Amino acid sequence: MIVSQYNILIFSDLGNLSYNALRVMNNDFLELKKAESEDIPVIWKILQQSIERRRKDGSDQWQDGYPNLSTVEMDVEKQQNYVLTQNGKLIATAAVIFNYEPTYDEIDGEWLTNGDFYVVHRVGVSDEVAGKGIATQFFLMIEEFVKEKGVFSIKIDTNFDNLAMLRILEKLDYTYCGEILVRNSPRKAFEKVL
């Protein structure tokens, strides 16, 4: 067990790749854990809510049939989907992937580092908690997870018009590194050295 600088209790067993982190926020217990197959329906519901929020915000991101249920199933099968629960209820989801994002090989700009990294994709927050700082807490817990794994870089991309994500990345000191192409669409690329 590790008590981090963010008051997160981390329980990890690197032998079997299990990982759980707990945080107390406003008397609520937040837990970061690896998603399991029974979480898929809730993960997909949260992503659908997030897709709809992007549409209502006027964003083009995620309006092309991606992500979809198959994406979620693949993320869980590959053990690269993590969820955040609040008092046991699943409220957020993200794919957290080690050293793999082919679209990051070509950037109009420059990454801060060239070593090992985790990439965060497909971040979704339940409508019930959207706008309440949960996504920020989720990112902080993911950052602690990454550091626990001995990696000190997180890379992420987002659409130019995803203002909610751009605000989070700015608040958490992610550095804009340039532009990449995802499915023939430009994305802003960011990195944070932990």
C-alpha positions in Angstrom: 0.0 0.0 0.0 1.3 3.5 -0.9 -0.1 6.8 0.3 0.6 9.3 -2.4 1.0 13.0 -2.4 -2.7 13.2 -3.6 -4.0 11.2 -0.6 -4.7 8.2 -2.8 -4.3 4.8 -1.3 -2.8 2.5 -3.9 -3.1 -1.3 -3.8 -1.2 -3.0 -6.5 0.0 -6.4 -7.3 2.3 -6.1 -10.3 2.6 -9.9 -10.5 -1.0 -10.3 -11.7 -1.4 -6.8 -13.0 -4.3 -6.0 -10.6 -4.5 -2.3 -9.6 -6.8 -0.4 -7.4 -6.5 3.1 -6.0 -8.8 4.8 -3.6 -9.3 8.5 -3.0 -11.7 10.3 -0.6 -13.4 13.4 -2.1 -16.2 15.2 -0.3 -16.8 12.1 1.8 -17.2 10.0 -1.3 -14.8 7.1 -2.0 -13.4 7.2 -5.5 -11.8 4.0 -6.8 -9.7 3.5 -9.9 -9.7 -0.1 -11.1 -9.3 -2.3 -14.1 -12.6 -2.8 -15.9 -14.1 -6.3 -16.1 -16.4 -7.8 -18.6 -19.5 -7.2 -16.4 -18.7 -3.5 -16.6 -19.1 -3.3 -20.4 -22.8 -2.3 -20.5 -22.2 0.6 -18.0 -19.0 1.7 -19.8 -20.8 1.7 -23.1 -23.7 3.7 -21.6 -21.2 6.3 -20.2 -19.5 6.6 -23.6 -22.9 7.0 -25.4 -23.6 9.9 -22.9 -20.3 11.4 -23.7 -20.8 11.1 -27.4 -24.1 12.9 -27.1 -22.6 15.6 -24.9 -19.9 16.2 -27.6 -22.7 16.4 -30.2 -24.7 18.9 -28.1 -21.5 21.0 -27.6 -21.1 21.2 -31.4 -18.0 19.0 -31.4 -17.2 16.7 -34.4 -15.3 14.3 -32.1 -16.9 10.9 -31.8 -19.7 11.6 -34.3 -18.5 9.0 -36.8 -19.5 5.8 -35.1 -16.3 5.6 -33.0 -16.0 4.6 -30.3 -18.5 1.8 -30.4 -19.5 -1.2 -28.3 -16.8 -3.4 -30.1 -14.2 -0.8 -29.1 -15.2 -1.1 -25.5 -15.2 -4.9 -25.6 -11.8 -5.0 -27.2 -10.4 -2.5 -24.5 -11.7 -4.7 -21.7 -10.5 -7.9 -23.3 -7.0 -6.4 -23.7 -7.1 -5.3 -20.1 -6.6 -1.7 -21.0 -9.8 -0.2 -19.8 -9.9 1.4 -16.4 -13.0 2.7 -14.6 -13.6 5.1 -11.8 -16.3 4.3 -9.2 -17.8 6.6 -6.6 -19.0 4.7 -3.6 -19.1 1.6 -5.7 -21.0 3.0 -8.7 -19.1 3.2 -12.0 -19.0 6.9 -13.1 -16.1 7.2 -15.6 -14.1 5.2 -18.0 -10.9 5.5 -20.0 -8.5 3.3 -22.1 -5.0 3.5 -20.6 -2.5 1.9 -23.0 1.2 1.3 -22.6 3.5 2.4 -25.3 1.1 1.9 -28.2 -0.5 4.6 -30.4 0.6 4.3 -34.1 -0.9 7.8 -34.9 1.6 9.3 -32.5 4.6 8.2 -34.7 4.0 11.2 -37.0 3.4 14.6 -35.3 3.4 18.0 -36.8 5.4 19.3 -33.8 7.5 17.4 -31.2 6.8 15.2 -28.2 8.5 16.2 -24.9 9.9 12.7 -24.5 10.8 9.7 -26.6 10.8 7.0 -24.0 8.1 4.8 -22.4 4.6 6.4 -22.1 1.0 5.6 -21.4 -1.7 7.0 -23.7 -5.1 7.9 -22.4 -8.0 7.4 -24.8 -11.8 7.2 -24.8 -12.4 9.2 -21.6 -16.0 9.2 -20.7 -17.8 10.5 -17.6 -21.4 9.7 -16.6 -24.0 12.5 -17.1 -24.7 12.2 -13.3 -21.3 13.6 -12.4 -20.3 15.6 -15.6 -19.0 19.1 -14.8 -18.3 18.3 -11.1 -14.6 17.8 -11.3 -14.7 14.0 -11.6 -12.7 13.9 -14.8 -9.9 15.9 -13.2 -9.8 13.5 -10.2 -9.9 10.6 -12.7 -6.8 12.0 -14.5 -5.0 12.6 -11.2 -5.6 9.0 -10.3 -4.5 7.8 -13.7 -1.3 9.8 -13.3 -0.6 8.1 -10.0 -1.2 4.7 -11.6 1.3 5.5 -14.4 3.9 6.6 -11.9 3.3 3.4 -9.9 4.2 1.5 -13.0 7.5 3.3 -13.3 6.5 5.4 -16.3 6.6 9.2 -16.3 4.9 10.3 -19.4 1.3 10.5 -20.5 0.3 11.3 -24.0 -3.2 12.2 -25.1 -5.0 13.8 -28.1 -8.3 15.5 -28.5 -10.4 17.3 -31.1 -9.8 21.0 -31.6 -13.5 21.6 -30.5 -13.6 19.4 -27.4 -13.5 22.4 -25.0 -14.2 20.4 -21.9 -11.1 18.1 -22.4 -9.0 21.1 -23.5 -9.8 22.8 -20.2 -8.9 19.7 -18.2 -5.6 19.3 -20.0 -4.7 23.0 -19.4 -5.7 22.8 -15.7 -3.5 19.7 -15.2 -0.5 21.2 -17.0 -0.4 19.0 -20.1 1.8 20.5 -22.8 0.6 21.0 -26.3 3.0 19.2 -28.6 1.5 19.6 -32.0 -1.0 18.0 -34.3 -1.6 14.4 -35.3 -4.1 12.7 -37.6 -6.7 10.3 -36.3 -8.9 8.7 -38.9 -7.9 11.5 -41.4 -8.9 14.2 -38.9 -6.5 16.5 -37.1 -6.2 16.3 -33.3 -4.3 18.4 -30.8 -1.7 16.2 -29.1 -0.5 16.8 -25.6 2.0 15.2 -23.2 2.6 15.5 -19.5 5.9 14.5 -17.9 5.2 13.3 -14.4 
